Amino acid sequence: MRLGDNCVICNKRKEEGLHIANSFICFTCENKIVELDENDLMYHTLVKQMRNLSSNFIRK
Ligand SMILES: [Zn+2]
């Protein structure tokens, strides 16, 4: 296991987070996604980003 990675959402290097396919979402951003309201524009941006990550995962 590598120690930390660059988060695809905030672009910061963090030690704790989720690895999805070849992408990484830090713990902070993951919590942000959970707290976001469905009507929040940021939510849709993140969901779109997550879908892209999932499609990469499926292709693999
Ligand atoms: Zn992040």
N, CA, C, O and the ligand as a Tripos MOL2 file, in Angstrom:
@<TRIPOS>MOLECULE
protein
  241   239    61     0     0
PROTEIN
NO_CHARGES

@<TRIPOS>ATOM
      1 N           0.8340   -1.2110    0.0000 N.3       1 MET1
      2 CA          0.0000    0.0000    0.0000 C.3       1 MET1
      3 C           0.8640    1.2550    0.0000 C.2       1 MET1
      4 O           1.8180    1.3820    0.7670 O.2       1 MET1
      5 N           0.4970    2.1770   -0.8870 N.am      2 ARG2
      6 CA          1.1910    3.4560   -0.8950 C.3       2 ARG2
      7 C           0.7210    4.2940    0.2810 C.2       2 ARG2
      8 O          -0.3930    4.1220    0.7760 O.2       2 ARG2
      9 N           1.5570    5.1750    0.7090 N.am      3 LEU3
     10 CA          1.1820    6.0620    1.8030 C.3       3 LEU3
     11 C           0.6350    7.3560    1.2110 C.2       3 LEU3
     12 O           1.3850    8.2560    0.8310 O.2       3 LEU3
     13 N          -0.6970    7.4220    1.1430 N.am      4 GLY4
     14 CA         -1.3230    8.6260    0.6260 C.3       4 GLY4
     15 C          -1.3740    8.6590   -0.8810 C.2       4 GLY4
     16 O          -0.6980    7.8940   -1.5690 O.2       4 GLY4
     17 N          -2.2050    9.5780   -1.3820 N.am      5 ASP5
     18 CA         -2.3860    9.7330   -2.8160 C.3       5 ASP5
     19 C          -2.9810   11.1050   -3.0780 C.2       5 ASP5
     20 O          -3.4030   11.7960   -2.1500 O.2       5 ASP5
     21 N          -3.0120   11.5010   -4.3590 N.am      6 ASN6
     22 CA         -3.6240   12.7830   -4.7040 C.3       6 ASN6
     23 C          -5.1150   12.5980   -4.9270 C.2       6 ASN6
     24 O          -5.5370   11.7840   -5.7490 O.2       6 ASN6
     25 N          -5.8960   13.3540   -4.1940 N.am      7 CYS7
     26 CA         -7.3490   13.2860   -4.3140 C.3       7 CYS7
     27 C          -7.7870   13.8630   -5.6550 C.2       7 CYS7
     28 O          -7.3080   14.9210   -6.0650 O.2       7 CYS7
     29 N          -8.7110   13.1600   -6.3490 N.am      8 VAL8
     30 CA         -9.1730   13.6330   -7.6650 C.3       8 VAL8
     31 C         -10.1120   14.8230   -7.5390 C.2       8 VAL8
     32 O         -10.3620   15.5090   -8.5300 O.2       8 VAL8
     33 N         -10.6330   15.0830   -6.3560 N.am      9 ILE9
     34 CA        -11.5820   16.1770   -6.1670 C.3       9 ILE9
     35 C         -10.8930   17.4460   -5.6720 C.2       9 ILE9
     36 O         -11.0750   18.5080   -6.2660 O.2       9 ILE9
     37 N         -10.1210   17.3620   -4.6180 N.am     10 CYS10
     38 CA         -9.4760   18.5650   -4.0850 C.3      10 CYS10
     39 C          -8.0180   18.6970   -4.5430 C.2      10 CYS10
     40 O          -7.3730   19.7170   -4.3000 O.2      10 CYS10
     41 N          -7.5080   17.6490   -5.2130 N.am     11 ASN11
     42 CA         -6.1430   17.6690   -5.7360 C.3      11 ASN11
     43 C          -5.0730   17.8190   -4.6550 C.2      11 ASN11
     44 O          -3.9620   18.2770   -4.9210 O.2      11 ASN11
     45 N          -5.4230   17.4290   -3.4510 N.am     12 LYS12
     46 CA         -4.4380   17.4980   -2.3760 C.3      12 LYS12
     47 C          -3.9750   16.0930   -2.0250 C.2      12 LYS12
     48 O          -4.7140   15.1200   -2.1790 O.2      12 LYS12
     49 N          -2.7730   16.0090   -1.5640 N.am     13 ARG13
     50 CA         -2.2470   14.7190   -1.1810 C.3      13 ARG13
     51 C          -2.7180   14.3730    0.2360 C.2      13 ARG13
     52 O          -2.4520   15.1020    1.1920 O.2      13 ARG13
     53 N          -3.4190   13.2530    0.3420 N.am     14 LYS14
     54 CA         -3.9750   12.8470    1.6330 C.3      14 LYS14
     55 C          -3.6330   11.3830    1.8890 C.2      14 LYS14
     56 O          -3.4430   10.5950    0.9620 O.2      14 LYS14
     57 N          -3.5620   11.0520    3.1510 N.am     15 GLU15
     58 CA         -3.2370    9.6690    3.5120 C.3      15 GLU15
     59 C          -4.4600    8.7750    3.6320 C.2      15 GLU15
     60 O          -4.3970    7.5740    3.3660 O.2      15 GLU15
     61 N          -5.5950    9.3880    4.0450 N.am     16 GLU16
     62 CA         -6.7970    8.5890    4.2510 C.3      16 GLU16
     63 C          -7.8370    8.8660    3.1800 C.2      16 GLU16
     64 O          -8.1160   10.0220    2.8610 O.2      16 GLU16
     65 N          -8.4070    7.8120    2.6270 N.am     17 GLY17
     66 CA         -9.4520    7.9910    1.6270 C.3      17 GLY17
     67 C          -9.7820    6.7040    0.9090 C.2      17 GLY17
     68 O          -9.3560    5.6170    1.3000 O.2      17 GLY17
     69 N         -10.5560    6.8560   -0.1560 N.am     18 LEU18
     70 CA        -11.0320    5.7110   -0.9280 C.3      18 LEU18
     71 C         -10.2680    5.5950   -2.2310 C.2      18 LEU18
     72 O         -10.0000    6.6040   -2.8820 O.2      18 LEU18
     73 N          -9.9180    4.3950   -2.6160 N.am     19 HIS19
     74 CA         -9.3690    4.1680   -3.9410 C.3      19 HIS19
     75 C         -10.4610    3.5590   -4.8120 C.2      19 HIS19
     76 O         -11.0090    2.5060   -4.4880 O.2      19 HIS19
     77 N         -10.7710    4.2250   -5.9100 N.am     20 ILE20
     78 CA        -11.7390    3.6900   -6.8630 C.3      20 ILE20
     79 C         -11.0140    3.5480   -8.1880 C.2      20 ILE20
     80 O         -10.5830    4.5380   -8.7790 O.2      20 ILE20
     81 N         -10.8820    2.3230   -8.6480 N.am     21 ALA21
     82 CA        -10.0740    2.0510   -9.8390 C.3      21 ALA21
     83 C          -8.7010    2.6720   -9.6170 C.2      21 ALA21
     84 O          -8.0360    2.3480   -8.6320 O.2      21 ALA21
     85 N          -8.2590    3.5600  -10.5120 N.am     22 ASN22
     86 CA         -6.9500    4.1900  -10.3470 C.3      22 ASN22
     87 C          -7.0520    5.5650   -9.7170 C.2      22 ASN22
     88 O          -6.0680    6.3020   -9.6590 O.2      22 ASN22
     89 N          -8.2530    5.9130   -9.2420 N.am     23 SER23
     90 CA         -8.4550    7.2400   -8.6760 C.3      23 SER23
     91 C          -8.5830    7.1660   -7.1670 C.2      23 SER23
     92 O          -8.8640    6.1180   -6.5860 O.2      23 SER23
     93 N          -8.3690    8.3140   -6.5600 N.am     24 PHE24
     94 CA         -8.3890    8.3970   -5.1100 C.3      24 PHE24
     95 C          -9.2650    9.5630   -4.6590 C.2      24 PHE24
     96 O          -9.1500   10.6700   -5.1850 O.2      24 PHE24
     97 N         -10.1350    9.3140   -3.6900 N.am     25 ILE25
     98 CA        -10.9370   10.3800   -3.0850 C.3      25 ILE25
     99 C         -10.6030   10.4030   -1.6110 C.2      25 ILE25
    100 O         -10.7470    9.3960   -0.9180 O.2      25 ILE25
    101 N         -10.1590   11.5490   -1.1310 N.am     26 CYS26
    102 CA         -9.7390   11.6330    0.2570 C.3      26 CYS26
    103 C         -10.9420   11.5650    1.1990 C.2      26 CYS26
    104 O         -12.0850   11.7860    0.7980 O.2      26 CYS26
    105 N         -10.6570   11.2640    2.4260 N.am     27 PHE27
    106 CA        -11.6790   11.1050    3.4590 C.3      27 PHE27
    107 C         -12.5130   12.3760    3.6250 C.2      27 PHE27
    108 O         -13.7270   12.3140    3.8200 O.2      27 PHE27
    109 N         -11.8450   13.5240    3.5440 N.am     28 THR28
    110 CA        -12.5220   14.8140    3.6760 C.3      28 THR28
    111 C         -13.5630   15.0070    2.5750 C.2      28 THR28
    112 O         -14.6980   15.3940    2.8510 O.2      28 THR28
    113 N         -13.1750   14.7360    1.3240 N.am     29 CYS29
    114 CA        -14.0980   14.9060    0.1990 C.3      29 CYS29
    115 C         -15.2010   13.8580    0.2570 C.2      29 CYS29
    116 O         -16.3460   14.1470   -0.0910 O.2      29 CYS29
    117 N         -14.8830   12.6830    0.6760 N.am     30 GLU30
    118 CA        -15.8980   11.6350    0.7970 C.3      30 GLU30
    119 C         -16.9860   12.0860    1.7710 C.2      30 GLU30
    120 O         -18.1740   11.9150    1.4980 O.2      30 GLU30
    121 N         -16.5880   12.6560    2.8910 N.am     31 ASN31
    122 CA        -17.5500   13.1720    3.8740 C.3      31 ASN31
    123 C         -18.3650   14.3120    3.3070 C.2      31 ASN31
    124 O         -19.5540   14.4370    3.5980 O.2      31 ASN31
    125 N         -17.7220   15.1580    2.4860 N.am     32 LYS32
    126 CA        -18.4120   16.2820    1.8680 C.3      32 LYS32
    127 C         -19.5320   15.7760    0.9670 C.2      32 LYS32
    128 O         -20.6380   16.3150    0.9730 O.2      32 LYS32
    129 N         -19.2340   14.7380    0.1940 N.am     33 ILE33
    130 CA        -20.2210   14.1590   -0.7220 C.3      33 ILE33
    131 C         -21.4220   13.6470    0.0590 C.2      33 ILE33
    132 O         -22.5650   13.8610   -0.3470 O.2      33 ILE33
    133 N         -21.1740   12.9810    1.1620 N.am     34 VAL34
    134 CA        -22.2440   12.4260    1.9850 C.3      34 VAL34
    135 C         -23.1450   13.5180    2.5560 C.2      34 VAL34
    136 O         -24.3600   13.3460    2.6600 O.2      34 VAL34
    137 N         -22.5330   14.6420    2.9220 N.am     35 GLU35
    138 CA        -23.2910   15.7340    3.5460 C.3      35 GLU35
    139 C         -24.0450   16.6070    2.5500 C.2      35 GLU35
    140 O         -24.9620   17.3380    2.9250 O.2      35 GLU35
    141 N         -23.6580   16.5280    1.2850 N.am     36 LEU36
    142 CA        -24.2560   17.4130    0.2860 C.3      36 LEU36
    143 C         -25.7200   17.0950    0.0370 C.2      36 LEU36
    144 O         -26.1560   15.9450    0.0790 O.2      36 LEU36
    145 N         -26.4530   18.1590   -0.2240 N.am     37 ASP37
    146 CA        -27.8490   18.0340   -0.5830 C.3      37 ASP37
    147 C         -27.9490   17.7370   -2.0820 C.2      37 ASP37
    148 O         -27.0920   18.1560   -2.8600 O.2      37 ASP37
    149 N         -28.9860   17.0210   -2.4770 N.am     38 GLU38
    150 CA        -29.1700   16.6740   -3.8840 C.3      38 GLU38
    151 C         -29.3630   17.9010   -4.7670 C.2      38 GLU38
    152 O         -29.0830   17.8600   -5.9650 O.2      38 GLU38
    153 N         -29.8400   18.9860   -4.1750 N.am     39 ASN39
    154 CA        -30.0720   20.2160   -4.9340 C.3      39 ASN39
    155 C         -28.8100   21.0590   -5.0560 C.2      39 ASN39
    156 O         -28.7880   22.0610   -5.7700 O.2      39 ASN39
    157 N         -27.7850   20.6520   -4.3680 N.am     40 ASP40
    158 CA        -26.5290   21.3830   -4.4140 C.3      40 ASP40
    159 C         -25.8140   21.1080   -5.7370 C.2      40 ASP40
    160 O         -25.6860   19.9600   -6.1640 O.2      40 ASP40
    161 N         -25.3580   22.1670   -6.3640 N.am     41 LEU41
    162 CA        -24.6720   22.0330   -7.6510 C.3      41 LEU41
    163 C         -23.4060   21.1890   -7.5120 C.2      41 LEU41
    164 O         -23.0650   20.4090   -8.4010 O.2      41 LEU41
    165 N         -22.7280   21.3530   -6.4020 N.am     42 MET42
    166 CA        -21.4920   20.6150   -6.1470 C.3      42 MET42
    167 C         -21.7530   19.1130   -6.1200 C.2      42 MET42
    168 O         -20.9220   18.3180   -6.5610 O.2      42 MET42
    169 N         -22.8860   18.7450   -5.6080 N.am     43 TYR43
    170 CA        -23.2750   17.3290   -5.5300 C.3      43 TYR43
    171 C         -23.2760   16.7120   -6.9190 C.2      43 TYR43
    172 O         -22.7320   15.6280   -7.1270 O.2      43 TYR43
    173 N         -23.8960   17.4160   -7.8740 N.am     44 HIS44
    174 CA        -23.9920   16.8950   -9.2420 C.3      44 HIS44
    175 C         -22.6190   16.8060   -9.9090 C.2      44 HIS44
    176 O         -22.3350   15.8740  -10.6610 O.2      44 HIS44
    177 N         -21.7870   17.7850   -9.6200 N.am     45 THR45
    178 CA        -20.4230   17.7580  -10.1480 C.3      45 THR45
    179 C         -19.6840   16.5300   -9.6410 C.2      45 THR45
    180 O         -19.0040   15.8360  -10.3960 O.2      45 THR45
    181 N         -19.8310   16.2810   -8.3550 N.am     46 LEU46
    182 CA        -19.1410   15.1520   -7.7470 C.3      46 LEU46
    183 C         -19.7100   13.8230   -8.2190 C.2      46 LEU46
    184 O         -18.9590   12.8820   -8.4750 O.2      46 LEU46
    185 N         -21.0210   13.7400   -8.3360 N.am     47 VAL47
    186 CA        -21.6550   12.5120   -8.8080 C.3      47 VAL47
    187 C         -21.1930   12.1830  -10.2210 C.2      47 VAL47
    188 O         -20.9270   11.0270  -10.5500 O.2      47 VAL47
    189 N         -21.1010   13.2230  -11.0530 N.am     48 LYS48
    190 CA        -20.6280   13.0320  -12.4230 C.3      48 LYS48
    191 C         -19.1980   12.4810  -12.4160 C.2      48 LYS48
    192 O         -18.8450   11.5770  -13.1730 O.2      48 LYS48
    193 N         -18.4080   13.0610  -11.5350 N.am     49 GLN49
    194 CA        -17.0170   12.6330  -11.3990 C.3      49 GLN49
    195 C         -16.9390   11.1650  -10.9280 C.2      49 GLN49
    196 O         -16.1130   10.3830  -11.3980 O.2      49 GLN49
    197 N         -17.8140   10.8350  -10.0010 N.am     50 MET50
    198 CA        -17.8640    9.4770   -9.4680 C.3      50 MET50
    199 C         -18.2810    8.4830  -10.5520 C.2      50 MET50
    200 O         -17.7710    7.3640  -10.6100 O.2      50 MET50
    201 N         -19.2190    8.9060  -11.4150 N.am     51 ARG51
    202 CA        -19.6710    8.0340  -12.5080 C.3      51 ARG51
    203 C         -18.5350    7.7600  -13.4630 C.2      51 ARG51
    204 O         -18.3610    6.6310  -13.9220 O.2      51 ARG51
    205 N         -17.7550    8.7950  -13.7680 N.am     52 ASN52
    206 CA        -16.5950    8.6070  -14.6290 C.3      52 ASN52
    207 C         -15.6450    7.5870  -14.0180 C.2      52 ASN52
    208 O         -15.0940    6.7330  -14.7130 O.2      52 ASN52
    209 N         -15.4660    7.6890  -12.7220 N.am     53 LEU53
    210 CA        -14.5710    6.7730  -12.0290 C.3      53 LEU53
    211 C         -15.1300    5.3520  -12.0980 C.2      53 LEU53
    212 O         -14.3810    4.4010  -12.3190 O.2      53 LEU53
    213 N         -16.4300    5.2060  -11.9140 N.am     54 SER54
    214 CA        -17.0610    3.8900  -11.9460 C.3      54 SER54
    215 C         -16.9360    3.2560  -13.3210 C.2      54 SER54
    216 O         -16.6860    2.0560  -13.4350 O.2      54 SER54
    217 N         -17.1100    4.0690  -14.3780 N.am     55 SER55
    218 CA        -17.0140    3.5060  -15.7220 C.3      55 SER55
    219 C         -15.6000    3.0330  -16.0050 C.2      55 SER55
    220 O         -15.3950    2.0500  -16.7160 O.2      55 SER55
    221 N         -14.6280    3.7360  -15.4470 N.am     56 ASN56
    222 CA        -13.2410    3.2630  -15.5560 C.3      56 ASN56
    223 C         -13.0930    1.9230  -14.8730 C.2      56 ASN56
    224 O         -12.3920    1.0300  -15.3480 O.2      56 ASN56
    225 N         -13.7590    1.8090  -13.7650 N.am     57 PHE57
    226 CA        -13.6770    0.5900  -12.9570 C.3      57 PHE57
    227 C         -14.3080   -0.5810  -13.6980 C.2      57 PHE57
    228 O         -13.7580   -1.6820  -13.6980 O.2      57 PHE57
    229 N         -15.4630   -0.3530  -14.3320 N.am     58 ILE58
    230 CA        -16.1630   -1.4040  -15.0550 C.3      58 ILE58
    231 C         -15.3280   -1.8770  -16.2480 C.2      58 ILE58
    232 O         -15.2450   -3.0760  -16.5160 O.2      58 ILE58
    233 N         -14.7160   -0.9420  -16.9540 N.am     59 ARG59
    234 CA        -13.9040   -1.2870  -18.1110 C.3      59 ARG59
    235 C         -12.7530   -2.2110  -17.7030 C.2      59 ARG59
    236 O         -12.3470   -3.0950  -18.4580 O.2      59 ARG59
    237 N         -12.2490   -1.9870  -16.5130 N.am     60 LYS60
    238 CA        -11.1270   -2.7580  -15.9950 C.3      60 LYS60
    239 C         -11.6040   -4.1720  -15.6480 C.2      60 LYS60
    240 O         -10.8120   -4.9960  -15.1920 O.2      60 LYS60
    241 ZN        -10.0710   15.4800   -1.4490 Zn       61 ZN61
@<TRIPOS>BOND
     1     1     2 1
     2     2     3 1
     3     3     4 2
     4     3     5 am
     5     5     6 1
     6     6     7 1
     7     7     8 2
     8     7     9 am
     9     9    10 1
    10    10    11 1
    11    11    12 2
    12    11    13 am
    13    13    14 1
    14    14    15 1
    15    15    16 2
    16    15    17 am
    17    17    18 1
    18    18    19 1
    19    19    20 2
    20    19    21 am
    21    21    22 1
    22    22    23 1
    23    23    24 2
    24    23    25 am
    25    25    26 1
    26    26    27 1
    27    27    28 2
    28    27    29 am
    29    29    30 1
    30    30    31 1
    31    31    32 2
    32    31    33 am
    33    33    34 1
    34    34    35 1
    35    35    36 2
    36    35    37 am
    37    37    38 1
    38    38    39 1
    39    39    40 2
    40    39    41 am
    41    41    42 1
    42    42    43 1
    43    43    44 2
    44    43    45 am
    45    45    46 1
    46    46    47 1
    47    47    48 2
    48    47    49 am
    49    49    50 1
    50    50    51 1
    51    51    52 2
    52    51    53 am
    53    53    54 1
    54    54    55 1
    55    55    56 2
    56    55    57 am
    57    57    58 1
    58    58    59 1
    59    59    60 2
    60    59    61 am
    61    61    62 1
    62    62    63 1
    63    63    64 2
    64    63    65 am
    65    65    66 1
    66    66    67 1
    67    67    68 2
    68    67    69 am
    69    69    70 1
    70    70    71 1
    71    71    72 2
    72    71    73 am
    73    73    74 1
    74    74    75 1
    75    75    76 2
    76    75    77 am
    77    77    78 1
    78    78    79 1
    79    79    80 2
    80    79    81 am
    81    81    82 1
    82    82    83 1
    83    83    84 2
    84    83    85 am
    85    85    86 1
    86    86    87 1
    87    87    88 2
    88    87    89 am
    89    89    90 1
    90    90    91 1
    91    91    92 2
    92    91    93 am
    93    93    94 1
    94    94    95 1
    95    95    96 2
    96    95    97 am
    97    97    98 1
    98    98    99 1
    99    99   100 2
   100    99   101 am
   101   101   102 1
   102   102   103 1
   103   103   104 2
   104   103   105 am
   105   105   106 1
   106   106   107 1
   107   107   108 2
   108   107   109 am
   109   109   110 1
   110   110   111 1
   111   111   112 2
   112   111   113 am
   113   113   114 1
   114   114   115 1
   115   115   116 2
   116   115   117 am
   117   117   118 1
   118   118   119 1
   119   119   120 2
   120   119   121 am
   121   121   122 1
   122   122   123 1
   123   123   124 2
   124   123   125 am
   125   125   126 1
   126   126   127 1
   127   127   128 2
   128   127   129 am
   129   129   130 1
   130   130   131 1
   131   131   132 2
   132   131   133 am
   133   133   134 1
   134   134   135 1
   135   135   136 2
   136   135   137 am
   137   137   138 1
   138   138   139 1
   139   139   140 2
   140   139   141 am
   141   141   142 1
   142   142   143 1
   143   143   144 2
   144   143   145 am
   145   145   146 1
   146   146   147 1
   147   147   148 2
   148   147   149 am
   149   149   150 1
   150   150   151 1
   151   151   152 2
   152   151   153 am
   153   153   154 1
   154   154   155 1
   155   155   156 2
   156   155   157 am
   157   157   158 1
   158   158   159 1
   159   159   160 2
   160   159   161 am
   161   161   162 1
   162   162   163 1
   163   163   164 2
   164   163   165 am
   165   165   166 1
   166   166   167 1
   167   167   168 2
   168   167   169 am
   169   169   170 1
   170   170   171 1
   171   171   172 2
   172   171   173 am
   173   173   174 1
   174   174   175 1
   175   175   176 2
   176   175   177 am
   177   177   178 1
   178   178   179 1
   179   179   180 2
   180   179   181 am
   181   181   182 1
   182   182   183 1
   183   183   184 2
   184   183   185 am
   185   185   186 1
   186   186   187 1
   187   187   188 2
   188   187   189 am
   189   189   190 1
   190   190   191 1
   191   191   192 2
   192   191   193 am
   193   193   194 1
   194   194   195 1
   195   195   196 2
   196   195   197 am
   197   197   198 1
   198   198   199 1
   199   199   200 2
   200   199   201 am
   201   201   202 1
   202   202   203 1
   203   203   204 2
   204   203   205 am
   205   205   206 1
   206   206   207 1
   207   207   208 2
   208   207   209 am
   209   209   210 1
   210   210   211 1
   211   211   212 2
   212   211   213 am
   213   213   214 1
   214   214   215 1
   215   215   216 2
   216   215   217 am
   217   217   218 1
   218   218   219 1
   219   219   220 2
   220   219   221 am
   221   221   222 1
   222   222   223 1
   223   223   224 2
   224   223   225 am
   225   225   226 1
   226   226   227 1
   227   227   228 2
   228   227   229 am
   229   229   230 1
   230   230   231 1
   231   231   232 2
   232   231   233 am
   233   233   234 1
   234   234   235 1
   235   235   236 2
   236   235   237 am
   237   237   238 1
   238   238   239 1
   239   239   240 2
@<TRIPOS>SUBSTRUCTURE
     1 MET1         2 RESIDUE 1 A MET
     2 ARG2         6 RESIDUE 1 A ARG
     3 LEU3        10 RESIDUE 1 A LEU
     4 GLY4        14 RESIDUE 1 A GLY
     5 ASP5        18 RESIDUE 1 A ASP
     6 ASN6        22 RESIDUE 1 A ASN
     7 CYS7        26 RESIDUE 1 A CYS
     8 VAL8        30 RESIDUE 1 A VAL
     9 ILE9        34 RESIDUE 1 A ILE
    10 CYS10       38 RESIDUE 1 A CYS
    11 ASN11       42 RESIDUE 1 A ASN
    12 LYS12       46 RESIDUE 1 A LYS
    13 ARG13       50 RESIDUE 1 A ARG
    14 LYS14       54 RESIDUE 1 A LYS
    15 GLU15       58 RESIDUE 1 A GLU
    16 GLU16       62 RESIDUE 1 A GLU
    17 GLY17       66 RESIDUE 1 A GLY
    18 LEU18       70 RESIDUE 1 A LEU
    19 HIS19       74 RESIDUE 1 A HIS
    20 ILE20       78 RESIDUE 1 A ILE
    21 ALA21       82 RESIDUE 1 A ALA
    22 ASN22       86 RESIDUE 1 A ASN
    23 SER23       90 RESIDUE 1 A SER
    24 PHE24       94 RESIDUE 1 A PHE
    25 ILE25       98 RESIDUE 1 A ILE
    26 CYS26      102 RESIDUE 1 A CYS
    27 PHE27      106 RESIDUE 1 A PHE
    28 THR28      110 RESIDUE 1 A THR
    29 CYS29      114 RESIDUE 1 A CYS
    30 GLU30      118 RESIDUE 1 A GLU
    31 ASN31      122 RESIDUE 1 A ASN
    32 LYS32      126 RESIDUE 1 A LYS
    33 ILE33      130 RESIDUE 1 A ILE
    34 VAL34      134 RESIDUE 1 A VAL
    35 GLU35      138 RESIDUE 1 A GLU
    36 LEU36      142 RESIDUE 1 A LEU
    37 ASP37      146 RESIDUE 1 A ASP
    38 GLU38      150 RESIDUE 1 A GLU
    39 ASN39      154 RESIDUE 1 A ASN
    40 ASP40      158 RESIDUE 1 A ASP
    41 LEU41      162 RESIDUE 1 A LEU
    42 MET42      166 RESIDUE 1 A MET
    43 TYR43      170 RESIDUE 1 A TYR
    44 HIS44      174 RESIDUE 1 A HIS
    45 THR45      178 RESIDUE 1 A THR
    46 LEU46      182 RESIDUE 1 A LEU
    47 VAL47      186 RESIDUE 1 A VAL
    48 LYS48      190 RESIDUE 1 A LYS
    49 GLN49      194 RESIDUE 1 A GLN
    50 MET50      198 RESIDUE 1 A MET
    51 ARG51      202 RESIDUE 1 A ARG
    52 ASN52      206 RESIDUE 1 A ASN
    53 LEU53      210 RESIDUE 1 A LEU
    54 SER54      214 RESIDUE 1 A SER
    55 SER55      218 RESIDUE 1 A SER
    56 ASN56      222 RESIDUE 1 A ASN
    57 PHE57      226 RESIDUE 1 A PHE
    58 ILE58      230 RESIDUE 1 A ILE
    59 ARG59      234 RESIDUE 1 A ARG
    60 LYS60      238 RESIDUE 1 A LYS
    61 ZN61       241 GROUP 0 **** ****
